[in-house]
Amino acid sequence: MNLVIRKDNKTAPLALRSAAALLCCAIALSSCGGREAHPIASTNVGDGGLDCGGVSREFAANERQILATVKERSQAQGKNVILGATGVLLFWPALFFMDPKSPEKVEIDALRNRNQVLTDLARSRKCPAPKSQLGEVYKRLDGGVKTSPAKRD
């Protein structure tokens, strides 16, 4: 309150009010920088009741979700490039809209780990192992190096 009203009950100078308004806008915009990751669990309570068809259906659904998340990730990266260039060259508040967290990578890794668990489950039940249709996508995500998802203990 002391920033806006002085002792003689006159309003503060325009420059001070402008600075306060700019600070408030910067704080509000800084919360627009992206979203939180929502990874799935690698094991579920209902895994014991899945049959061979259920394993393959869930595997396929996870691969569809991976494709959607990869598309979202590429759009977010393109948006970050545009916002970064705009922020550096023209309008610095645009930098507040960048998403440095990359929640899509966390979600993709969780889906890949879930698919590895499903593959192991299918193998233990003597079902045909689900085949991934995303080999090229995985190579691109891994930077050309073929890696397997994290191992469970």
C-alpha positions as CSV (number, residue, x, y, z in Angstrom):
1,M,0.0,0.0,0.0
2,N,2.9,2.4,0.7
3,L,4.0,2.0,-2.9
4,V,0.8,3.5,-4.3
5,I,-0.3,6.1,-1.8
6,R,2.0,8.6,-0.2
7,K,1.5,10.3,3.2
8,D,-0.2,13.4,1.7
9,N,-2.8,11.0,0.2
10,K,-1.7,11.8,-3.4
11,T,-1.2,8.9,-5.8
12,A,2.3,7.8,-6.6
13,P,4.1,8.9,-9.8
14,L,3.1,7.3,-13.0
15,A,6.5,5.6,-13.4
16,L,6.1,3.8,-10.0
17,R,2.6,2.6,-10.9
18,S,3.9,1.4,-14.3
19,A,6.7,-0.5,-12.7
20,A,4.3,-2.1,-10.3
21,A,2.0,-3.1,-13.1
22,L,4.8,-4.5,-15.2
23,L,6.0,-6.6,-12.2
24,C,2.5,-8.0,-11.6
25,C,2.3,-8.9,-15.3
26,A,5.7,-10.6,-15.3
27,I,4.7,-12.7,-12.3
28,A,1.4,-13.6,-13.9
29,L,3.0,-14.5,-17.2
30,S,5.7,-16.6,-15.6
31,S,3.1,-19.2,-14.6
32,C,2.2,-19.7,-18.2
33,G,5.5,-21.6,-19.0
34,G,4.1,-25.0,-19.6
35,R,2.3,-28.0,-18.0
36,E,3.2,-30.7,-15.6
37,A,4.0,-34.2,-16.7
38,H,1.5,-36.9,-16.1
39,P,3.4,-40.2,-16.4
40,I,1.6,-43.5,-16.1
41,A,2.7,-46.2,-13.7
42,S,4.7,-49.1,-15.2
43,T,2.6,-51.6,-13.3
44,N,-1.1,-51.7,-12.5
45,V,-3.2,-53.5,-10.0
46,G,-5.2,-55.2,-12.8
47,D,-2.1,-56.6,-14.5
48,G,-2.8,-60.1,-13.0
49,G,-6.2,-60.3,-14.8
50,L,-5.0,-59.4,-18.3
51,D,-5.2,-62.1,-20.9
52,C,-3.1,-62.1,-24.1
53,G,-5.7,-60.0,-26.0
54,G,-5.8,-57.4,-23.2
55,V,-2.0,-57.2,-23.1
56,S,-1.8,-56.5,-26.9
57,R,-4.7,-54.0,-26.7
58,E,-3.0,-52.0,-23.9
59,F,0.3,-52.2,-25.7
60,A,-1.3,-50.8,-28.9
61,A,-3.1,-48.1,-27.0
62,N,0.2,-47.0,-25.3
63,E,1.9,-46.8,-28.7
64,R,-1.0,-44.6,-30.0
65,Q,-0.5,-42.4,-26.9
66,I,3.3,-42.3,-27.6
67,L,2.6,-41.1,-31.1
68,A,0.3,-38.3,-29.9
69,T,2.8,-37.3,-27.2
70,V,5.7,-37.2,-29.8
71,K,3.5,-34.9,-32.0
72,E,2.8,-32.7,-29.0
73,R,6.5,-32.6,-28.1
74,S,7.6,-31.5,-31.6
75,Q,4.9,-28.8,-31.5
76,A,6.2,-27.6,-28.1
77,Q,9.8,-27.6,-29.3
78,G,8.8,-25.5,-32.4
79,K,6.9,-23.1,-30.2
80,N,9.9,-22.8,-27.9
81,V,12.2,-21.9,-30.8
82,I,9.8,-19.3,-32.0
83,L,9.3,-17.8,-28.6
84,G,13.0,-17.8,-27.9
85,A,13.8,-16.0,-31.1
86,T,11.0,-13.5,-30.5
87,G,12.0,-13.0,-26.9
88,V,15.7,-12.3,-27.8
89,L,15.1,-10.2,-30.8
90,L,11.8,-8.3,-30.4
91,F,9.8,-8.7,-27.1
92,W,11.5,-10.1,-24.0
93,P,8.3,-11.0,-22.1
94,A,7.7,-13.8,-24.8
95,L,10.4,-15.7,-22.9
96,F,8.0,-16.3,-20.1
97,F,5.8,-18.5,-22.3
98,M,8.6,-21.0,-23.1
99,D,8.3,-24.5,-21.6
100,P,11.7,-25.6,-20.4
101,K,10.5,-28.7,-18.5
102,S,9.7,-31.0,-21.4
103,P,7.0,-33.0,-19.7
104,E,6.4,-35.0,-22.9
105,K,9.7,-36.8,-22.5
106,V,8.7,-38.0,-19.0
107,E,5.4,-39.3,-20.3
108,I,6.9,-41.0,-23.3
109,D,9.5,-42.7,-21.1
110,A,6.8,-43.9,-18.7
111,L,4.7,-45.3,-21.6
112,R,7.8,-47.1,-23.0
113,N,8.5,-48.6,-19.6
114,R,4.8,-49.7,-19.3
115,N,5.1,-51.4,-22.7
116,Q,8.3,-53.2,-21.5
117,V,6.3,-54.5,-18.5
118,L,3.5,-55.6,-20.8
119,T,6.0,-57.4,-23.1
120,D,7.5,-59.2,-20.0
121,L,3.9,-60.1,-18.9
122,A,3.1,-61.5,-22.3
123,R,6.3,-63.5,-22.3
124,S,5.6,-64.9,-18.8
125,R,2.1,-66.0,-19.9
126,K,3.3,-67.7,-23.1
127,C,1.6,-65.1,-25.3
128,P,3.0,-63.8,-28.5
129,A,5.2,-60.8,-27.6
130,P,3.6,-57.5,-28.8
131,K,5.6,-56.0,-31.6
132,S,6.3,-52.3,-31.6
133,Q,5.5,-50.3,-34.8
134,L,7.5,-47.3,-33.6
135,G,11.1,-48.5,-34.1
136,E,11.9,-45.4,-36.2
137,V,10.2,-43.1,-33.7
138,Y,12.2,-44.6,-30.9
139,K,15.5,-44.2,-32.8
140,R,14.7,-40.5,-33.3
141,L,13.8,-40.0,-29.7
142,D,17.0,-41.7,-28.6
143,G,19.1,-39.7,-30.9
144,G,19.9,-42.6,-33.2
145,V,21.1,-44.9,-30.4
146,K,19.0,-47.9,-29.7
147,T,18.3,-48.2,-26.0
148,S,15.9,-50.2,-23.9
149,P,13.6,-48.8,-21.3
150,A,14.8,-48.8,-17.7
151,K,15.0,-52.2,-16.1
152,R,12.9,-53.1,-13.2
153,D,14.4,-54.6,-10.0
